[in-house]
Amino acid sequence: MANTTHTLAALPKGKEAVITGFADDTLALKLMEMGCLPGEKIILQHIAPLGCPCAFEVNGTLVSLRKSEAQFVFINT
């Protein structure tokens, strides 16, 4: 099965992906400081009742992101 590139905003709940990069340098710095590095596995664990924010597990830590932030994170599924 071939890898497909998407953004984190499109990741279904419970699905695992690998971070490949970022579209926004300022957001990239913030996320990398929280452990969201290219090559790390990321899983969507929880979605707030109104759909935003979402909690993603990265390296054993939960990171909360808005959908507007998640659209700038590239992933392979």
Residue frames relative to the residue before (quaternion, step in Angstrom):
aa qw qx qy qz dx dy dz
M 1.0000 0.0000 0.0000 0.0000 0.00 0.00 0.00
A 0.3834 -0.7416 0.5079 0.2122 3.59 -0.82 0.99
N 0.4975 -0.6242 0.5100 0.3206 3.54 -1.20 0.62
T 0.1695 -0.7712 0.6077 0.0847 3.51 -1.12 0.76
T 0.3151 -0.7524 0.5497 0.1801 3.59 -0.91 0.92
H 0.0457 0.7629 -0.6388 0.0877 3.52 -0.95 1.06
T 0.4629 -0.5935 0.5250 0.3973 3.51 -1.28 -0.35
L 0.6612 -0.5266 0.3720 0.3835 3.54 -1.25 0.47
A 0.5835 0.6031 -0.3647 0.4035 3.60 1.13 -0.59
A 0.7090 0.4543 -0.2529 0.4764 3.61 1.17 -0.52
L 0.4704 0.6950 -0.4375 0.3229 3.61 1.26 -0.05
P 0.3770 -0.7281 0.5217 0.2358 3.62 -0.77 0.97
K 0.6201 -0.5531 0.4077 0.3786 3.57 -1.19 0.60
G 0.8115 0.2467 -0.2183 0.4826 3.54 -0.97 0.99
K 0.5966 0.5773 -0.3562 0.4287 3.60 1.24 -0.24
E 0.3194 -0.7457 0.5602 0.1678 3.57 -1.08 0.81
A 0.0056 0.7756 -0.6308 0.0218 3.55 -1.13 0.75
V 0.3671 -0.6911 0.5704 0.2496 3.55 -1.35 0.07
I 0.4294 -0.6895 0.5224 0.2594 3.57 -0.87 0.99
T 0.1368 -0.8136 0.5622 0.0582 3.59 -0.84 0.99
G 0.7937 -0.2112 0.1471 0.5512 3.60 1.13 -0.44
F 0.3853 -0.7078 0.5548 0.2068 3.52 -1.39 -0.04
A 0.3736 -0.7326 0.5287 0.2103 3.57 -1.14 0.68
D 0.7482 0.3050 -0.1772 0.5619 3.60 1.25 -0.26
D 0.4232 -0.7481 0.4545 0.2341 3.59 -0.56 1.17
T 0.6507 0.5156 -0.3245 0.4533 3.61 0.95 -0.81
L 0.6695 0.4750 -0.2870 0.4937 3.56 0.94 -0.91
A 0.6038 0.5709 -0.3526 0.4304 3.60 1.02 -0.78
L 0.6552 0.5099 -0.3144 0.4601 3.59 0.90 -0.87
K 0.6443 0.5234 -0.3099 0.4636 3.58 0.94 -0.91
L 0.7010 0.4735 -0.2683 0.4609 3.58 0.85 -0.99
M 0.6526 0.5061 -0.3254 0.4606 3.59 0.96 -0.78
E 0.6156 0.5322 -0.3448 0.4679 3.61 1.10 -0.62
M 0.6886 0.4467 -0.2683 0.5043 3.60 1.21 -0.53
G 0.6384 -0.5677 0.3153 0.4131 3.60 1.26 0.11
C 0.5211 0.6167 -0.4219 0.4125 3.59 1.26 0.12
L 0.1050 0.8251 -0.5378 0.1378 3.55 0.24 1.31
P 0.5845 -0.5471 0.4423 0.4043 3.60 -1.10 0.52
G 0.7421 0.3490 -0.2972 0.4891 3.55 -0.92 0.99
E 0.5948 0.5636 -0.3654 0.4416 3.62 1.23 -0.33
K 0.4380 -0.6550 0.5473 0.2820 3.55 -1.17 0.68
I 0.0604 -0.7864 0.6147 0.0009 3.56 -1.08 0.81
I 0.0942 -0.7932 0.6016 0.0031 3.56 -0.99 0.94
L 0.3626 -0.6959 0.5718 0.2394 3.58 -0.96 0.86
Q 0.1557 -0.8294 0.5347 0.0453 3.59 -0.49 1.23
H 0.8231 0.0263 0.0448 0.5655 3.60 0.85 -0.95
I 0.1331 -0.7478 0.6444 0.0885 3.53 -1.23 0.65
A 0.4767 -0.6714 0.4851 0.2944 3.60 -0.83 0.96
P 0.6785 -0.5308 0.3193 0.3948 3.62 -1.11 0.59
L 0.7400 0.3683 -0.2362 0.5108 3.61 1.01 -0.64
G 0.6511 -0.5697 0.2910 0.4085 3.59 1.27 0.33
C 0.7877 0.1483 -0.0811 0.5925 3.57 1.23 -0.15
P 0.5602 -0.2034 -0.8003 0.0653 1.71 -1.77 1.72
C 0.3995 -0.6705 0.5679 0.2614 3.52 -1.41 -0.02
A 0.2864 -0.7383 0.5843 0.1771 3.57 -1.15 0.66
F 0.1101 -0.7916 0.6010 0.0059 3.53 -0.75 1.17
E 0.3037 -0.7274 0.5835 0.1953 3.57 -1.06 0.77
V 0.0444 0.7679 -0.6343 0.0774 3.53 -0.84 1.11
N 0.8498 -0.0857 0.0321 0.5191 3.57 -0.67 1.11
G 0.7383 -0.4410 0.2202 0.4603 3.58 0.95 0.93
T 0.6699 0.4565 -0.2914 0.5078 3.60 1.28 0.07
L 0.3475 -0.7150 0.5613 0.2299 3.59 -1.06 0.74
V 0.0867 -0.7753 0.6256 0.0004 3.54 -0.90 1.06
S 0.2458 -0.7778 0.5653 0.1224 3.57 -0.80 1.04
L 0.0203 0.7967 -0.6015 0.0558 3.56 -0.85 1.05
R 0.4373 -0.6352 0.5638 0.2957 3.52 -1.21 0.59
K 0.6110 -0.5403 0.4169 0.4011 3.59 -1.20 0.46
S 0.6287 0.5491 -0.3376 0.4351 3.60 1.05 -0.73
E 0.6536 0.4670 -0.3050 0.5115 3.60 1.21 -0.47
A 0.6507 0.5516 -0.3074 0.4217 3.57 0.97 -0.91
Q 0.6111 0.5724 -0.3603 0.4112 3.60 1.11 -0.54
F 0.6732 0.4834 -0.2931 0.4767 3.61 1.25 -0.27
V 0.6096 0.5188 -0.3523 0.4848 3.59 1.31 0.16
F 0.2380 -0.7809 0.5647 0.1209 3.58 -0.66 1.12
I 0.0498 -0.7988 0.5993 -0.0126 3.56 -1.01 0.89
N 0.2672 -0.6834 0.6434 0.2182 3.51 -1.41 0.28
T 0.1682 -0.7843 0.5909 0.0863 3.55 -0.96 0.88
